[in-house]
């Protein structure tokens, strides 16, 4: 919950992505639920996904939660409340 402002956003998001890959390597390709601890952190995750979408969509299925329903992730379209990620 702390805010460090030490400009490590991309490192943190990269660590999350690597952790998803490691999890899938050990436990199979299950859906993984991702949500920030605050709405602004969830938005930060969304911006990270959108910024690397061309690479992410090659290896992962990504869905965003909006209005109590799951939708295929669309970069820069709407603000999602959470994400489901599954390695292809």
RAZI-V915835 format. One line per field, one symbol per residue. ss: DSSP state (H for helix, E for strand, C for the rest). psi: psi as a letter, one per 20 degrees, with the letter a starting at -180 (. if undefined). Layout:
BEGIN
ss->???
psi->???
END
This chain:
BEGIN
ss->CCCCCCCCHHHHHHHHHHHHHHHHHHHCCCCEEECCCCHHHHHHHHHHHHHCHHHHHHHEEEEEEECCEEEECCCCCCCCCEEEEEEC
psi->iqohkjkjghgghhggghhgggghhhjrmrppppprirhhhghggghgghhkghggihiqppqqpplkqpqppopkgrpqirqpppp.
END
